[in-house]
Amino acid sequence: MSEPGGAAVPLLEKLGTAKASGRLLPDPEPREVRYTVISVDDHLVEPPHLFEGRLPARLQDRAPRIVEDADGRQQWVYEDAVHAQIGLNAVSGRPFDEWITEAIRFDQMRRGCWDVHARIRDMDLDGVWASLAFPSSLPGFCGRVFCASKDQELGLATLRAWNDWMAEEWHGSYPDRLIPIQIPWMPDPEIGAAEIRRNAERGFHAVSMPELPHNLGYPSLHSGYWDPIIVACAETETVICLHVGSTGLTPVPPGAPMIEELAINFLANAFSTCVDWLWSGLPVRYPDLKIAHSEAGLGWVPMLLDRLDSIYERSGYGKPNWMSKDLSPSDVLRRNFWFCTIEDPSTIALRDRIGIDHIMVESDYPHGDSTWPDTQPLLAKWIDHLPVEDIRKITHQNAATLFHTPLPQVCLP
């Protein structure tokens, strides 16, 4: 971002001076629906009532709660920590001059950020049939806040309450339109596996796992620690969703434009995460395991496939520690991993190299990268020239198959 006639201005610096007035833009006109779209990466803001009545009675008064500070900001309090509602997590429908980083109020967001019924209305405006929404800053993308609770009994009860709310209110209100995703219990993998199975019995086929768990202080993927959870996911057809930033982002040097570099380096995060999950051997040992990269784009995938083939077939680096005698690393990548895109016009020509059955789309509502309310016309710009069979797979068929999501009676195109 640059000012007219001036030098580049870091986005964080520019927006950090803004103050939210609560001004929201008028509702947009509904967009023409050309495709049946399943967005596999959206986000929600936890509503203030989420934990009410959902914890055991002896713990209920210690559940996360919304408090209002002296400046009128509404923030979550859990144990002895304050978890701000960051403005950039909920910018859809707000004027650009109010895309701020400071904590904001619920009445300064579109209601679709946190209200399930308003979310469906916003999906309809955008032409999105179904959506998978990740948690927000209170639990963290993978539930890391609850898992790090000082009182582990409270943490587990709070995490289960979040999953119960997801099942009963969010997904339960619109089971054909909202894909349920759970957050995992990480301090004890046996308990974590039981939670996976509990949720699978009520229709969950997705879990938001940490990208690189050792970054959160847990054992690495190579340790065997995670095996109970991995087995539970493979056996219940629960997709492991790896959201960019769930265990931190690529470091930014002092003085650098932080928001810009972090957002661009999402691709670098996804690349290194995918390499670690692949070389952990987990998708070799558990061939039914399904792993989906969220908000990660496609551009890095062909490059990774080329590099994998190079080190496996020619270089001396690739074979000594590879676990499969029958499948190459790129074979396993194309079998066990799925990818999603907001906008990758240069890469879509390589869709067959990536695997046309493993590409999905996202709208990222209500974050700053979101295509809402123009997901339909933006998709048309970069996929409308594709064969209709490929369009169907990318926009809805792959996601419906992966997440066991029902489709409408009539699908477009």
Kinemage of the C-alpha trace (Angstrom):
@kinemage 1
@onewidth
@group {chain A} dominant
@subgroup {mainchain}
@vectorlist {calphas} color= white
{ca met a 1} P 0.000 0.000 0.000
{ca ser a 2} L 1.350 3.457 -0.837
{ca glu a 3} L 0.167 7.008 -0.422
{ca pro a 4} L -0.170 9.127 -3.613
{ca gly a 5} L 3.255 10.424 -4.477
{ca gly a 6} L 4.763 8.965 -1.324
{ca ala a 7} L 6.648 5.987 -0.001
{ca ala a 8} L 5.068 2.684 0.986
{ca val a 9} L 3.111 2.808 4.253
{ca pro a 10} L 2.838 -0.429 6.243
{ca leu a 11} L -0.799 -1.520 6.455
{ca leu a 12} L -0.611 -2.157 10.196
{ca glu a 13} L 0.752 1.349 10.823
{ca lys a 14} L -1.843 2.951 8.575
{ca leu a 15} L -4.813 1.082 10.018
{ca gly a 16} L -3.640 1.083 13.613
{ca thr a 17} L -4.486 4.780 13.898
{ca ala a 18} L -8.102 4.260 12.847
{ca lys a 19} L -10.950 4.292 15.342
{ca ala a 20} L -14.066 2.252 14.850
{ca ser a 21} L -17.260 4.286 14.696
{ca gly a 22} L -19.540 1.295 14.225
{ca arg a 23} L -20.370 2.420 10.687
{ca leu a 24} L -21.357 -0.452 8.404
{ca leu a 25} L -21.922 -0.375 4.668
{ca pro a 26} L -25.429 -1.074 3.316
{ca asp a 27} L -26.200 -4.663 2.384
{ca pro a 28} L -24.905 -5.422 -1.104
{ca glu a 29} L -27.195 -6.616 -3.842
{ca pro a 30} L -27.264 -10.420 -4.105
{ca arg a 31} L -24.720 -11.596 -6.657
{ca glu a 32} L -25.725 -13.662 -9.667
{ca val a 33} L -25.185 -17.338 -8.859
{ca arg a 34} L -23.265 -19.040 -11.640
{ca tyr a 35} L -21.711 -21.821 -9.563
{ca thr a 36} L -22.678 -23.931 -6.581
{ca val a 37} L -19.921 -22.922 -4.142
{ca ile a 38} L -18.711 -24.625 -0.986
{ca ser a 39} L -16.242 -22.421 0.869
{ca val a 40} L -13.873 -24.562 2.926
{ca asp a 41} L -12.214 -21.671 4.747
{ca asp a 42} L -14.348 -19.087 6.478
{ca his a 43} L -14.301 -17.810 10.055
{ca leu a 44} L -16.685 -17.059 12.868
{ca val a 45} L -16.563 -14.744 15.838
{ca glu a 46} L -17.719 -16.565 18.947
{ca pro a 47} L -21.054 -15.036 20.093
{ca pro a 48} L -21.185 -13.722 23.666
{ca his a 49} L -23.651 -16.413 24.779
{ca leu a 50} L -21.616 -19.357 23.454
{ca phe a 51} L -20.609 -20.846 26.818
{ca glu a 52} L -23.811 -20.118 28.735
{ca gly a 53} L -25.068 -23.316 30.365
{ca arg a 54} L -22.571 -25.512 28.524
{ca leu a 55} L -20.037 -26.249 31.277
{ca pro a 56} L -20.535 -28.448 34.349
{ca ala a 57} L -22.212 -26.485 37.154
{ca arg a 58} L -19.067 -26.394 39.310
{ca leu a 59} L -17.123 -24.747 36.449
{ca gln a 60} L -19.779 -22.591 34.804
{ca asp a 61} L -18.890 -19.367 36.628
{ca arg a 62} L -15.323 -19.659 35.278
{ca ala a 63} L -16.363 -20.004 31.647
{ca pro a 64} L -15.081 -17.431 29.132
{ca arg a 65} L -17.158 -14.253 29.279
{ca ile a 66} L -17.394 -10.938 27.485
{ca val a 67} L -16.423 -7.819 29.438
{ca glu a 68} L -16.525 -4.182 28.391
{ca asp a 69} L -13.528 -1.996 29.215
{ca ala a 70} L -13.428 1.704 29.993
{ca asp a 71} L -13.086 2.543 26.287
{ca gly a 72} L -16.218 0.572 25.397
{ca arg a 73} L -14.363 -2.331 23.770
{ca gln a 74} L -15.860 -5.789 24.246
{ca gln a 75} L -13.290 -8.487 24.941
{ca trp a 76} L -13.226 -12.069 26.163
{ca val a 77} L -11.841 -12.888 29.601
{ca tyr a 78} L -10.764 -16.450 30.336
{ca glu a 79} L -8.836 -17.500 33.434
{ca asp a 80} L -6.633 -14.435 34.073
{ca ala a 81} L -6.150 -13.396 30.449
{ca val a 82} L -7.946 -10.940 28.158
{ca his a 83} L -8.475 -12.045 24.550
{ca ala a 84} L -9.160 -9.074 22.322
{ca gln a 85} L -11.590 -9.209 19.439
{ca ile a 86} L -9.202 -8.000 16.762
{ca gly a 87} L -10.839 -5.703 14.249
{ca leu a 88} L -9.149 -7.258 11.213
{ca asn a 89} L -10.892 -10.556 12.001
{ca ala a 90} L -14.265 -9.066 11.096
{ca val a 91} L -13.986 -6.496 8.304
{ca ser a 92} L -16.517 -7.753 5.761
{ca gly a 93} L -19.141 -5.081 5.257
{ca arg a 94} L -17.167 -2.337 7.012
{ca pro a 95} L -15.696 0.730 5.285
{ca phe a 96} L -12.028 0.280 4.430
{ca asp a 97} L -11.018 3.236 6.576
{ca glu a 98} L -12.296 1.252 9.571
{ca trp a 99} L -10.318 -1.925 8.865
{ca ile a 100} L -8.513 -1.622 12.179
{ca thr a 101} L -6.410 -3.864 14.372
{ca glu a 102} L -7.756 -2.782 17.741
{ca ala a 103} L -10.454 -4.628 19.656
{ca ile a 104} L -13.994 -3.841 18.539
{ca arg a 105} L -17.583 -4.409 19.623
{ca phe a 106} L -20.148 -6.875 18.348
{ca asp a 107} L -22.305 -3.994 17.072
{ca gln a 108} L -19.330 -2.824 14.969
{ca met a 109} L -19.304 -6.082 12.965
{ca arg a 110} L -21.730 -7.441 10.432
{ca arg a 111} L -24.052 -9.646 12.396
{ca gly a 112} L -23.125 -12.523 10.087
{ca cys a 113} L -19.726 -12.664 11.784
{ca trp a 114} L -21.238 -14.157 14.927
{ca asp a 115} L -24.964 -14.806 14.430
{ca val a 116} L -25.738 -18.070 12.653
{ca his a 117} L -28.940 -16.869 10.983
{ca ala a 118} L -27.301 -13.689 9.701
{ca arg a 119} L -24.392 -15.809 8.435
{ca ile a 120} L -26.732 -17.734 6.156
{ca arg a 121} L -28.140 -14.456 4.805
{ca asp a 122} L -24.605 -13.235 4.048
{ca met a 123} L -23.785 -16.534 2.332
{ca asp a 124} L -26.896 -16.103 0.193
{ca leu a 125} L -25.849 -12.563 -0.772
{ca asp a 126} L -22.474 -13.942 -1.843
{ca gly a 127} L -23.816 -17.003 -3.629
{ca val a 128} L -22.146 -19.507 -1.280
{ca trp a 129} L -24.093 -22.721 -0.727
{ca ala a 130} L -22.114 -24.171 2.201
{ca ser a 131} L -19.329 -22.998 4.494
{ca leu a 132} L -16.748 -24.376 6.909
{ca ala a 133} L -15.946 -21.723 9.541
{ca phe a 134} L -12.844 -21.846 11.738
{ca pro a 135} L -12.789 -20.494 15.294
{ca ser a 136} L -11.585 -17.014 16.118
{ca ser a 137} L -9.041 -15.464 18.473
{ca leu a 138} L -10.581 -16.713 21.725
{ca pro a 139} L -9.670 -20.421 21.354
{ca gly a 140} L -7.158 -19.895 18.536
{ca phe a 141} L -7.529 -21.687 15.205
{ca cys a 142} L -6.680 -25.070 16.747
{ca gly a 143} L -7.947 -24.604 20.308
{ca arg a 144} L -4.488 -23.835 21.672
{ca val a 145} L -5.818 -21.353 24.288
{ca phe a 146} L -8.112 -23.876 25.949
{ca cys a 147} L -5.467 -26.607 25.756
{ca ala a 148} L -3.003 -24.332 27.564
{ca ser a 149} L -5.418 -23.631 30.445
{ca lys a 150} L -3.859 -23.483 33.892
{ca asp a 151} L -6.781 -25.582 35.110
{ca gln a 152} L -6.803 -28.495 32.673
{ca glu a 153} L -10.227 -29.709 33.819
{ca leu a 154} L -11.639 -26.274 33.024
{ca gly a 155} L -9.799 -26.220 29.700
{ca leu a 156} L -11.206 -29.554 28.579
{ca ala a 157} L -14.728 -28.612 29.672
{ca thr a 158} L -14.450 -25.292 27.813
{ca leu a 159} L -13.170 -26.980 24.663
{ca arg a 160} L -15.995 -29.521 24.764
{ca ala a 161} L -18.478 -26.682 25.272
{ca trp a 162} L -17.153 -24.983 22.119
{ca asn a 163} L -17.535 -28.218 20.164
{ca asp a 164} L -21.040 -28.717 21.581
{ca trp a 165} L -22.032 -25.216 20.486
{ca met a 166} L -20.639 -25.893 17.019
{ca ala a 167} L -22.693 -29.098 16.778
{ca glu a 168} L -25.912 -27.834 18.301
{ca glu a 169} L -26.240 -24.169 17.338
{ca trp a 170} L -23.940 -23.427 14.412
{ca his a 171} L -24.143 -26.643 12.384
{ca gly a 172} L -27.377 -27.753 14.026
{ca ser a 173} L -29.306 -24.695 12.853
{ca tyr a 174} L -28.449 -25.283 9.181
{ca pro a 175} L -27.031 -28.811 8.824
{ca asp a 176} L -27.022 -28.697 5.017
{ca arg a 177} L -25.279 -25.316 4.832
{ca leu a 178} L -22.732 -25.156 7.675
{ca ile a 179} L -19.991 -27.790 7.877
{ca pro a 180} L -19.090 -28.648 11.488
{ca ile a 181} L -15.441 -28.428 12.522
{ca gln a 182} L -14.108 -29.267 15.978
{ca ile a 183} L -11.091 -28.130 17.938
{ca pro a 184} L -8.859 -30.890 19.370
{ca trp a 185} L -7.740 -31.631 22.912
{ca met a 186} L -3.954 -31.752 22.608
{ca pro a 187} L -2.502 -32.227 26.144
{ca asp a 188} L -3.594 -35.901 26.246
{ca pro a 189} L -3.879 -37.624 22.835
{ca glu a 190} L -6.008 -40.463 24.222
{ca ile a 191} L -8.592 -37.972 25.481
{ca gly a 192} L -8.170 -36.098 22.208
{ca ala a 193} L -8.926 -39.259 20.241
{ca ala a 194} L -12.043 -39.888 22.329
{ca glu a 195} L -13.228 -36.341 21.552
{ca ile a 196} L -12.683 -36.975 17.818
{ca arg a 197} L -14.834 -40.102 18.033
{ca arg a 198} L -17.491 -38.375 20.145
{ca asn a 199} L -17.871 -35.690 17.536
{ca ala a 200} L -17.738 -38.100 14.599
{ca glu a 201} L -20.796 -39.841 16.011
{ca arg a 202} L -22.757 -36.608 15.642
{ca gly a 203} L -21.648 -35.738 12.136
{ca phe a 204} L -18.267 -33.999 12.367
{ca his a 205} L -15.843 -34.766 9.536
{ca ala a 206} L -13.287 -32.010 10.225
{ca val a 207} L -10.873 -31.053 12.991
{ca ser a 208} L -8.696 -27.936 13.105
{ca met a 209} L -5.286 -29.355 14.011
{ca pro a 210} L -2.073 -27.345 14.631
{ca glu a 211} L 0.152 -26.922 11.583
{ca leu a 212} L 3.429 -27.539 13.409
{ca pro a 213} L 2.583 -28.631 16.961
{ca his a 214} L 6.150 -28.361 18.229
{ca asn a 215} L 5.817 -24.582 17.784
{ca leu a 216} L 3.246 -24.678 20.601
{ca gly a 217} L 5.494 -26.716 22.887
{ca tyr a 218} L 4.008 -30.120 22.086
{ca pro a 219} L 5.974 -33.093 20.742
{ca ser a 220} L 6.590 -33.000 17.003
{ca leu a 221} L 4.730 -34.997 14.387
{ca his a 222} L 7.719 -37.369 14.301
{ca ser a 223} L 7.465 -38.386 17.947
{ca gly a 224} L 4.547 -40.829 17.909
{ca tyr a 225} L 2.733 -38.624 20.431
{ca trp a 226} L -0.097 -37.810 18.016
{ca asp a 227} L -0.835 -41.353 16.869
{ca pro a 228} L -4.077 -41.849 18.883
{ca ile a 229} L -5.598 -38.720 17.355
{ca ile a 230} L -4.340 -39.616 13.873
{ca val a 231} L -5.809 -43.119 14.126
{ca ala a 232} L -9.156 -41.687 15.280
{ca cys a 233} L -9.191 -39.269 12.340
{ca ala a 234} L -8.375 -41.993 9.816
{ca glu a 235} L -10.969 -44.386 11.214
{ca thr a 236} L -13.790 -41.810 11.391
{ca glu a 237} L -12.989 -40.043 8.080
{ca thr a 238} L -12.290 -36.848 9.991
{ca val a 239} L -10.300 -34.446 7.812
{ca ile a 240} L -7.284 -32.830 9.459
{ca cys a 241} L -7.574 -29.144 8.544
{ca leu a 242} L -4.335 -27.184 8.828
{ca his a 243} L -5.097 -23.480 8.915
{ca val a 244} L -2.260 -21.105 8.133
{ca gly a 245} L -1.131 -19.347 11.308
{ca ser a 246} L -2.490 -21.922 13.747
{ca thr a 247} L 0.983 -22.280 15.300
{ca gly a 248} L 2.498 -18.952 14.294
{ca leu a 249} L 3.566 -17.196 11.121
{ca thr a 250} L 6.837 -16.580 9.317
{ca pro a 251} L 8.889 -14.067 11.367
{ca val a 252} L 8.973 -10.495 10.086
{ca pro a 253} L 12.148 -8.391 10.530
{ca pro a 254} L 11.977 -5.206 12.632
{ca gly a 255} L 10.768 -2.260 10.604
{ca ala a 256} L 9.178 -4.394 7.893
{ca pro a 257} L 5.549 -3.871 6.811
{ca met a 258} L 4.195 -6.587 9.073
{ca ile a 259} L 0.676 -7.246 7.778
{ca glu a 260} L 1.798 -7.285 4.140
{ca glu a 261} L 4.705 -9.672 4.714
{ca leu a 262} L 2.718 -11.983 6.964
{ca ala a 263} L -0.140 -12.222 4.457
{ca ile a 264} L 2.154 -12.953 1.523
{ca asn a 265} L 4.159 -15.502 3.512
{ca phe a 266} L 1.053 -17.625 4.120
{ca leu a 267} L 2.339 -19.616 1.153
{ca ala a 268} L 5.699 -20.203 2.827
{ca asn a 269} L 3.934 -21.364 5.982
{ca ala a 270} L 1.870 -23.862 4.047
{ca phe a 271} L 4.877 -25.169 2.116
{ca ser a 272} L 6.915 -25.953 5.225
{ca thr a 273} L 3.885 -27.365 7.053
{ca cys a 274} L 3.087 -29.717 4.192
{ca val a 275} L 6.676 -30.941 4.019
{ca asp a 276} L 6.690 -31.768 7.733
{ca trp a 277} L 3.362 -33.614 7.658
{ca leu a 278} L 4.475 -35.538 4.589
{ca trp a 279} L 7.873 -36.516 6.002
{ca ser a 280} L 6.374 -37.433 9.350
{ca gly a 281} L 5.250 -40.595 7.599
{ca leu a 282} L 1.751 -40.292 9.073
{ca pro a 283} L -0.009 -40.311 5.683
{ca val a 284} L 2.089 -43.351 4.688
{ca arg a 285} L 1.304 -45.291 7.861
{ca tyr a 286} L -2.366 -44.302 7.697
{ca pro a 287} L -3.268 -44.299 3.992
{ca asp a 288} L -6.889 -43.286 4.692
{ca leu a 289} L -5.780 -40.076 6.417
{ca lys a 290} L -7.082 -36.893 4.776
{ca ile a 291} L -5.241 -33.589 5.265
{ca ala a 292} L -6.549 -30.238 3.992
{ca his a 293} L -4.557 -27.017 3.854
{ca ser a 294} L -6.712 -23.987 4.657
{ca glu a 295} L -6.095 -20.434 3.401
{ca ala a 296} L -2.896 -21.662 1.822
{ca gly a 297} L -3.394 -21.177 -1.917
{ca leu a 298} L -2.189 -23.401 -4.759
{ca gly a 299} L 0.895 -21.741 -6.212
{ca trp a 300} L 3.399 -23.564 -4.022
{ca val a 301} L 1.998 -27.043 -4.691
{ca pro a 302} L 3.416 -27.669 -8.209
{ca met a 303} L 6.795 -26.377 -7.032
{ca leu a 304} L 6.714 -28.784 -4.089
{ca leu a 305} L 5.743 -31.691 -6.321
{ca asp a 306} L 8.671 -30.933 -8.641
{ca arg a 307} L 11.078 -30.732 -5.749
{ca leu a 308} L 9.794 -33.969 -4.236
{ca asp a 309} L 10.265 -35.800 -7.522
{ca ser a 310} L 13.735 -34.351 -7.918
{ca ile a 311} L 15.041 -35.387 -4.514
{ca tyr a 312} L 13.383 -38.802 -4.698
{ca glu a 313} L 14.278 -39.793 -8.262
{ca arg a 314} L 17.620 -38.065 -8.800
{ca ser a 315} L 19.097 -36.398 -5.743
{ca gly a 316} L 20.729 -38.218 -2.875
{ca tyr a 317} L 18.669 -36.337 -0.314
{ca gly a 318} L 15.273 -37.928 -0.654
{ca lys a 319} L 15.291 -41.704 -0.221
{ca pro a 320} L 17.105 -42.633 3.012
{ca asn a 321} L 14.236 -41.704 5.363
{ca trp a 322} L 11.238 -42.159 3.086
{ca met a 323} L 8.878 -44.773 4.534
{ca ser a 324} L 7.102 -46.230 1.512
{ca lys a 325} L 8.593 -48.760 -0.883
{ca asp a 326} L 5.707 -48.486 -3.329
{ca leu a 327} L 4.763 -44.811 -3.376
{ca ser a 328} L 6.920 -41.749 -3.933
{ca pro a 329} L 6.507 -38.624 -1.784
{ca ser a 330} L 4.610 -36.895 -4.593
{ca asp a 331} L 2.301 -39.922 -4.914
{ca val a 332} L 1.405 -39.619 -1.230
{ca leu a 333} L 0.989 -35.835 -1.494
{ca arg a 334} L -1.489 -36.242 -4.336
{ca arg a 335} L -3.353 -39.006 -2.500
{ca asn a 336} L -3.643 -37.671 1.062
{ca phe a 337} L -3.597 -33.868 0.784
{ca trp a 338} L -6.224 -31.343 -0.370
{ca phe a 339} L -5.761 -27.654 -1.148
{ca cys a 340} L -7.971 -24.582 -1.363
{ca thr a 341} L -7.719 -21.313 -3.196
{ca ile a 342} L -9.085 -17.811 -3.012
{ca glu a 343} L -7.555 -16.670 -6.272
{ca asp a 344} L -4.721 -18.454 -8.118
{ca pro a 345} L -5.223 -17.520 -11.781
{ca ser a 346} L -1.654 -18.383 -12.810
{ca thr a 347} L -1.691 -21.804 -11.154
{ca ile a 348} L -5.063 -23.120 -12.275
{ca ala a 349} L -3.491 -24.203 -15.577
{ca leu a 350} L -1.534 -26.766 -13.507
{ca arg a 351} L -4.660 -28.221 -11.885
{ca asp a 352} L -4.024 -31.699 -13.283
{ca arg a 353} L -0.496 -31.693 -11.875
{ca ile a 354} L -1.887 -30.796 -8.446
{ca gly a 355} L -4.808 -33.202 -8.833
{ca ile a 356} L -8.147 -31.878 -10.030
{ca asp a 357} L -9.960 -33.951 -7.383
{ca his a 358} L -8.000 -32.230 -4.582
{ca ile a 359} L -8.670 -28.532 -5.273
{ca met a 360} L -11.383 -26.543 -3.442
{ca val a 361} L -12.320 -22.876 -3.020
{ca glu a 362} L -12.800 -20.479 -0.124
{ca ser a 363} L -14.226 -17.021 0.540
{ca asp a 364} L -12.461 -16.336 3.893
{ca tyr a 365} L -15.474 -14.394 5.231
{ca pro a 366} L -15.188 -12.083 7.218
{ca his a 367} L -11.387 -11.584 7.146
{ca gly a 368} L -9.432 -8.983 5.226
{ca asp a 369} L -8.615 -11.442 2.427
{ca ser a 370} L -12.275 -12.285 1.876
{ca thr a 371} L -13.911 -12.277 -1.543
{ca trp a 372} L -17.328 -11.521 0.040
{ca pro a 373} L -19.661 -10.368 -1.469
{ca asp a 374} L -18.032 -10.943 -4.863
{ca thr a 375} L -17.026 -14.602 -4.666
{ca gln a 376} L -19.164 -15.494 -7.699
{ca pro a 377} L -17.809 -12.859 -10.143
{ca leu a 378} L -14.229 -13.348 -8.962
{ca leu a 379} L -14.479 -17.100 -9.517
{ca ala a 380} L -15.840 -16.448 -12.988
{ca lys a 381} L -12.710 -14.459 -13.885
{ca trp a 382} L -10.355 -17.383 -13.405
{ca ile a 383} L -12.343 -20.607 -13.785
{ca asp a 384} L -15.097 -19.878 -16.288
{ca his a 385} L -12.922 -20.989 -19.206
{ca leu a 386} L -12.329 -24.426 -17.675
{ca pro a 387} L -14.196 -27.583 -18.702
{ca val a 388} L -17.502 -27.794 -16.869
{ca glu a 389} L -16.433 -31.037 -15.160
{ca asp a 390} L -13.433 -29.259 -13.644
{ca ile a 391} L -15.538 -26.281 -12.543
{ca arg a 392} L -17.927 -28.580 -10.715
{ca lys a 393} L -15.131 -30.376 -8.915
{ca ile a 394} L -13.356 -27.184 -7.837
{ca thr a 395} L -16.428 -25.244 -6.736
{ca his a 396} L -18.390 -27.915 -4.861
{ca gln a 397} L -17.979 -31.605 -5.710
{ca asn a 398} L -14.541 -32.106 -4.117
{ca ala a 399} L -15.542 -30.373 -0.889
{ca ala a 400} L -18.886 -32.188 -0.693
{ca thr a 401} L -17.118 -35.532 -1.021
{ca leu a 402} L -14.313 -34.713 1.411
{ca phe a 403} L -16.514 -33.294 4.178
{ca his a 404} L -19.631 -35.433 3.585
{ca thr a 405} L -21.657 -32.312 2.835
{ca pro a 406} L -25.090 -32.499 1.173
{ca leu a 407} L -25.585 -30.597 -2.055
{ca pro a 408} L -28.716 -28.803 -3.268
{ca gln a 409} L -31.064 -30.669 -5.580
{ca val a 410} L -29.830 -28.571 -8.510
{ca cys a 411} L -26.120 -27.722 -8.781
{ca leu a 412} L -24.565 -25.132 -11.095
{ca pro a 413} L -23.138 -25.193 -13.649
